[in-house]
Amino acid sequence: MSWARPSLGLVGRIIGIVLLAVMVEFAASALLYERASGFSVREEEAHRLAEHLVIARRLVGEQAWRDRGGMAEYVSTDRYVIRWKQTLPPPPPLSAELHAMQQQITSWEPSLAKTDLRLHLNAPGKHDVVGGGLLLPDGTWLHFKMVGLSTGWGLRLNWIVLALVPAIALVAVGGLLVRLTLRPLEALAAAVQRIGRGDTTVLKESGAKEVRGLIRAFNKMQEQIRAMIADRTEALAAVGHDLRTPLARLQLRTEAIADPVVRRQAAADIDEMGTMIASVLAYLSGEDDPETPVSVDIAVIAATIIDDIADRGRDGRYIGPDHLEMIVRPNGFKRALSNLVENALHYGQTVTVSLEALAETVVLNVDDDGPGIPEDAIERALRPFTRLDAARSRNTGGLGLGLAIVSQMVKREGGALHLANRAEGGLRARITLPRPEIQQ
């Protein structure tokens, strides 16, 4: 007896990823706050600061109160600003992140340990600024400010990192886990695209239970589609055979018609019926075409088709390189180009086939000098079983499948078919094909 592997499901996995990201952020924040509590200065700077504070405390403390302000200014420097006023309030308590700095200073001058030395962050600007104060023997406070200290961790950088590192860790870890969770869906999307090109792939069931159910349904759908196509192909083959047999008998019986005009008309009708049947079978069986793509010279194919219509007394030109290798289905490509050329000859007197190889694509144009197609009907012309108005239907017959068959074949090669009216008159049918490198 097989047991299904337990799964939290897609929602459960996303919730787990969010919880894990929160844990990572908490751990990173705790670590960085611990680092922040170790804010310190270089030893020589701590030594100079301690000496300056001891000297300033002694000189200011020895002065009368009326002279202390002047003495405080006298002992101030560009880096150490000393201030004393009888009315100044006590400085703020010692900041937790500056505890290590206080220990550095008092280790050099132990006498400062008895002065209630206080340090605090004081509006950091371009440089790190630390303010503070210490107690004089008479109970008043000597205030000081230190500018431009070289710190192990710059204060502003310290807080920026403190905010960014947990966020970056959360994004990185969460993004990686979400990507792993959604990877089966990416494989499913790629398989759906391959189905659109006529390829089928049985996917391995993986991921959350919802995703596994979706993949299972997708694989089952592929089997059903393959079965439907196989049944339709067999039915079409049988219908095509059954219809061609009575048409062949009718073709033979037309020979017995005495009137030559009636005989030619009957033969033409029978040929048209055969062409209709062939076009329907070609269109409906196009998706299941077993032809394998190979490397062929499409320039030679295009030139040969033009030579064939010239042999029939029609006006055609080929413009392009003498040789151009492409990996296509040769019969399908030739059928598509022939359909476009014959369509051009139906509606015009001259057809021009031009071939151009670009960096990433190959462009094949088929131009005619016919009446063109109304702009609002161009998109509709590519639909199967579509017959346009009289502008391009001078008793040409058919079921309106010629352009639809061409579009279908071009799509199977990864290309596209576009129709546009030319400024000088006539219609341009453009085939654009991707140009992969041909393996030598």
Order of alpha helices (4+ residues) and beta strands (2+ residues): alpha-alpha-alpha-beta-alpha-beta-beta-beta-alpha-alpha-alpha-beta-alpha-beta-beta-alpha-beta-beta-alpha-alpha-beta-beta
